[in-house]
Amino acid sequence: MRARAVVVFAAALSLLVYCGTGVAQSPAPTYEQMVAHAKTGEPGVDYQALRFAYAAKPDFNPYGLTGASHRDAMFKAYQAGDCATAVKEAVQLLDVNFVNMDGHIVSDMCYSRLGKDAERTREHAIAAGLIHSIMDSGDGKTQQTAYVVISVDEEYSILRVLGLKPGRQSLVQGDGHKFDQLDATKPDGQTQSLFFNVDRVFAAYGNILKAKPPQKQQP
């Protein structure tokens, strides 16, 4: 009877181990691995995890400085109707900041104009994934349902997606979190306020300050 009980216990223990109890979980994919997956255009990419992984990189800048020159050149070329140049600048922007949704949105529209359907399909899927990863985090109407962003750029990208013109921006706090409150204007002239959770923006900013060497005092 005792031997049988030992066998039953061993079997139960092996079942628990098989179900994941007491076993080290597989490591989460790295930022680079998630980018490689997204570039294939295949479904199943966790775009929120991808954005958060980018925000955790040591060289992450929450104020959109990474690739800013390429972003500005991309917008300028797109507004001028020069999609070939816009795509070239977008590629260079996304090489250093793959989660910049504006780069993917412009690429989507320009590849469509250039008749490159495969590239357009890929960029459309990535842009949609990034947009939904923010808009699925809340509705932006209150602090409790604020959109969760990793950068200031993302706030203005969402406004453009919603067809809103940005107005006054204020930093507010509540329940231990920081929020950007953006007053925006709708196409019909009405105004509304949107809230963005900027905890990750300030965490990244704090890391930048910690990384700066202390300045020597002048004698």
C-alpha positions as CSV (number, residue, x, y, z in Angstrom):
1,M,0.0,0.0,0.0
2,R,2.8,2.4,0.9
3,A,4.6,1.6,-2.4
4,R,1.4,2.3,-4.3
5,A,1.0,5.7,-2.5
6,V,4.5,6.6,-3.4
7,V,3.8,5.8,-7.1
8,V,0.6,7.9,-7.0
9,F,2.4,10.8,-5.4
10,A,5.2,10.6,-8.0
11,A,2.6,10.6,-10.8
12,A,0.9,13.6,-9.3
13,L,4.1,15.4,-9.0
14,S,5.1,14.7,-12.6
15,L,1.7,16.1,-13.7
16,L,2.2,19.3,-11.7
17,V,5.7,19.6,-13.3
18,Y,4.2,19.0,-16.8
19,C,1.6,21.7,-16.1
20,G,4.2,24.2,-15.4
21,T,4.4,24.2,-11.5
22,G,8.0,24.3,-10.3
23,V,9.4,24.6,-13.9
24,A,11.3,27.6,-15.1
25,Q,9.3,29.3,-17.8
26,S,10.7,30.0,-21.2
27,P,12.3,33.4,-21.4
28,A,10.3,36.2,-22.9
29,P,11.3,37.1,-26.4
30,T,13.7,40.0,-26.7
31,Y,12.9,43.2,-28.5
32,E,15.1,42.1,-31.5
33,Q,13.2,38.8,-31.7
34,M,9.8,40.5,-31.7
35,V,10.9,43.0,-34.4
36,A,12.1,40.1,-36.5
37,H,8.7,38.4,-36.1
38,A,6.8,41.6,-36.9
39,K,8.9,42.1,-40.1
40,T,7.6,38.7,-41.4
41,G,4.1,40.1,-41.5
42,E,2.8,37.1,-39.7
43,P,0.0,37.4,-37.1
44,G,0.5,36.8,-33.4
45,V,2.8,39.7,-32.6
46,D,2.2,41.2,-29.1
47,Y,2.7,44.9,-30.1
48,Q,2.2,46.2,-26.6
49,A,5.0,43.9,-25.4
50,L,7.1,45.0,-28.4
51,R,6.6,48.7,-27.5
52,F,7.3,48.1,-23.8
53,A,10.5,46.2,-24.6
54,Y,11.7,49.1,-26.7
55,A,11.0,51.5,-23.8
56,A,13.1,49.3,-21.6
57,K,16.2,49.6,-23.9
58,P,19.1,51.5,-22.3
59,D,19.2,53.9,-25.3
60,F,15.5,54.6,-25.4
61,N,14.6,58.3,-25.6
62,P,10.9,59.0,-24.6
63,Y,10.9,62.4,-26.3
64,G,11.2,61.2,-29.9
65,L,14.7,62.3,-30.5
66,T,15.8,58.9,-31.9
67,G,15.4,59.1,-35.7
68,A,13.8,62.6,-35.5
69,S,15.6,63.9,-38.5
70,H,14.4,61.0,-40.6
71,R,10.9,61.4,-39.3
72,D,10.8,65.1,-40.2
73,A,12.2,64.4,-43.7
74,M,9.7,61.6,-44.1
75,F,6.8,63.9,-43.4
76,K,8.2,66.6,-45.6
77,A,8.6,64.2,-48.5
78,Y,5.1,62.7,-48.0
79,Q,3.5,66.1,-48.0
80,A,5.3,67.0,-51.2
81,G,4.0,63.8,-52.8
82,D,7.4,62.3,-53.0
83,C,6.7,58.8,-51.8
84,A,10.0,57.3,-53.0
85,T,11.9,59.6,-50.6
86,A,9.3,59.3,-47.9
87,V,9.7,55.5,-47.9
88,K,13.5,55.8,-47.9
89,E,13.4,58.1,-44.8
90,A,10.8,55.8,-43.1
91,V,13.1,52.8,-43.6
92,Q,15.9,54.7,-41.9
93,L,13.6,55.9,-39.1
94,L,12.3,52.4,-38.4
95,D,15.8,51.0,-38.4
96,V,16.4,52.9,-35.2
97,N,12.8,53.0,-33.9
98,F,10.8,50.2,-35.2
99,V,7.8,51.0,-33.0
100,N,7.3,54.5,-34.5
101,M,3.8,54.1,-35.9
102,D,4.1,57.2,-38.1
103,G,6.9,55.5,-40.0
104,H,4.7,52.4,-40.7
105,I,1.6,54.5,-41.5
106,V,3.4,56.6,-44.1
107,S,5.0,53.5,-45.5
108,D,1.6,51.8,-45.8
109,M,0.2,54.7,-47.7
110,C,3.2,55.2,-49.9
111,Y,3.7,51.6,-50.8
112,S,0.0,51.6,-51.9
113,R,0.7,54.6,-54.2
114,L,3.8,52.9,-55.5
115,G,2.0,49.7,-56.3
116,K,4.1,47.5,-53.9
117,D,1.3,45.4,-52.5
118,A,3.4,43.0,-50.4
119,E,5.2,45.8,-48.7
120,R,2.0,47.7,-48.2
121,T,0.2,44.7,-46.6
122,R,3.1,44.2,-44.2
123,E,3.3,47.8,-43.1
124,H,-0.5,48.1,-42.8
125,A,-0.5,45.1,-40.4
126,I,2.3,46.5,-38.3
127,A,0.7,50.0,-38.2
128,A,-2.6,48.5,-37.2
129,G,-1.0,46.4,-34.5
130,L,0.8,49.4,-32.9
131,I,-2.3,51.5,-33.0
132,H,-4.5,48.9,-31.4
133,S,-1.9,48.1,-28.8
134,I,-2.4,51.7,-27.5
135,M,-6.2,52.1,-28.1
136,D,-7.0,48.8,-26.6
137,S,-5.3,49.9,-23.3
138,G,-8.2,52.3,-22.6
139,D,-10.4,54.9,-24.2
140,G,-8.5,58.0,-23.1
141,K,-11.6,59.7,-21.6
142,T,-10.5,59.6,-17.9
143,Q,-7.3,59.0,-15.9
144,Q,-8.5,55.5,-15.0
145,T,-9.0,54.6,-18.7
146,A,-6.0,56.6,-20.1
147,Y,-4.2,55.4,-23.1
148,V,-0.9,53.8,-22.1
149,V,2.0,55.3,-24.1
150,I,5.8,55.0,-24.0
151,S,6.6,58.3,-25.7
152,V,5.3,61.8,-26.4
153,D,5.3,60.9,-30.2
154,E,2.7,58.2,-29.5
155,E,0.3,60.8,-28.1
156,Y,0.3,62.9,-31.2
157,S,0.2,59.9,-33.4
158,I,-3.0,58.8,-31.8
159,L,-4.5,62.3,-32.2
160,R,-3.7,62.1,-35.9
161,V,-5.3,58.6,-36.1
162,L,-8.4,60.0,-34.4
163,G,-8.5,63.1,-36.7
164,L,-8.0,65.5,-33.8
165,K,-6.0,68.7,-33.7
166,P,-3.8,69.0,-30.6
167,G,-4.3,72.0,-28.2
168,R,-3.2,72.6,-24.6
169,Q,-1.2,69.9,-22.9
170,S,-1.0,69.6,-19.1
171,L,0.7,67.2,-16.8
172,V,-1.6,65.8,-14.1
173,Q,-1.2,63.2,-11.4
174,G,-3.6,60.7,-9.7
175,D,-3.5,57.4,-7.9
176,G,0.3,57.3,-8.1
177,H,0.4,57.8,-11.8
178,K,1.3,60.6,-14.2
179,F,-0.8,61.6,-17.1
180,D,-0.7,64.0,-20.0
181,Q,-4.0,65.7,-20.5
182,L,-4.4,66.9,-24.1
183,D,-7.2,69.2,-25.1
184,A,-7.9,68.4,-28.8
185,T,-10.3,69.8,-31.4
186,K,-12.5,67.7,-33.5
187,P,-13.1,68.3,-37.2
188,D,-16.5,69.9,-36.3
189,G,-14.9,72.4,-34.0
190,Q,-15.9,70.7,-30.7
191,T,-13.2,70.1,-28.1
192,Q,-12.4,67.1,-26.0
193,S,-9.8,66.1,-23.5
194,L,-7.8,62.9,-23.8
195,F,-5.6,61.3,-21.0
196,F,-2.4,59.4,-21.6
197,N,-0.6,57.4,-19.0
198,V,3.0,58.6,-19.2
199,D,4.5,56.5,-16.3
200,R,6.9,54.8,-18.8
201,V,7.9,58.2,-20.3
202,F,9.0,59.5,-16.9
203,A,10.7,56.2,-15.9
204,A,12.8,56.4,-19.1
205,Y,13.5,60.1,-18.4
206,G,14.7,59.1,-14.9
207,N,17.0,56.5,-16.3
208,I,18.5,59.1,-18.7
209,L,19.2,61.4,-15.7
210,K,20.8,58.6,-13.7
211,A,23.0,57.7,-16.6
212,K,24.4,61.3,-16.9
213,P,27.8,61.7,-15.1
214,P,27.7,64.3,-12.3
215,Q,28.9,67.7,-13.4
216,K,32.0,68.9,-11.7
217,Q,31.6,72.0,-9.7
218,Q,33.6,75.0,-10.8
219,P,36.3,76.1,-8.3
